[in-house]
Amino acid sequence: MVWVARWLKRPGQDEQIRKAAGEIRKHWEDVCLDVGFDPAKNVSLAESDKEIRVGISEELDTSFREEPGEWRYY
């Protein structure tokens, strides 16, 4: 898994952080659909006591790194 976004949990901000993480996750799920990847297998959201992370699969990451185009490393 390649982590593309991370938030440290802070008191009183859990709802805002979850909303932001959900938006980033949705973005990457839409990207998966656009390029022919299964979102369920290539995008994940992980939550611990201290942080929330959004990640993409190594396969999806490699696809963006190696395919031609104007994609830039995030």
N, C-alpha and C positions, 0 to 999 in steps of 0.2 A: 504494500500500500504506500502511495506517495501522498503525504498530507499537503493539501493545498490551502487550508485555512485552519486557524486555531484561535480559541478564545479562552482566557483564564476566567474562571467563575469568580464573581464578586458579589458580596451581599447586596440584595435588592436589584440585581441586574440579570437574574436568571432568565426571565421572560424575554428581555431584549436580546440576550445572547442566543437563546433557542430560536428566536425569530430570524436573526441574522444567519445562523447556521442553516436553518431550513431554506432560506433564500439561496444561499450558496449551493446547497445540496441540489435544489431544484434546477439551478442553472446548469450544473454538471450533468444532471439527468437529461435535460434538454439537449445538451451538447452530445451526449451519448446517442440519443435518438437521431440527431442530425447526421452523425458520422457512421451509424450502423452498429453501434455497440449496445449491449443489453445493460440498461441502467442498474438493474438489480444486482448484477455481477460486477459492475465497474465503478460504482459510487457507494461510499459508506459514510455513516455518521457514527462517531464513537464518543461516548460520554463517560467521564470518570468523576470522582469527587471534586477534582480541581479544575478540569477543563473540558471543553467540547472541541472535537476536531472533525473536519470533513476531509475525506480522502478519495483519491481515484486509483484505479488499478495500475499496476506497472505497465500492463499491455496498452492501456489508453494513453498513459504518459509517453510511452515509447512511440506510439503512433503519431502523436503531435510533435515529438522531437524530430522524427525521421521523415515525415511526409513533407513534400514541398509546399510552399505557400508563405503567407505572411504571418503565420503563427509565431508568437514570441514566447519564450520561456516565462512562466508565471512565477 
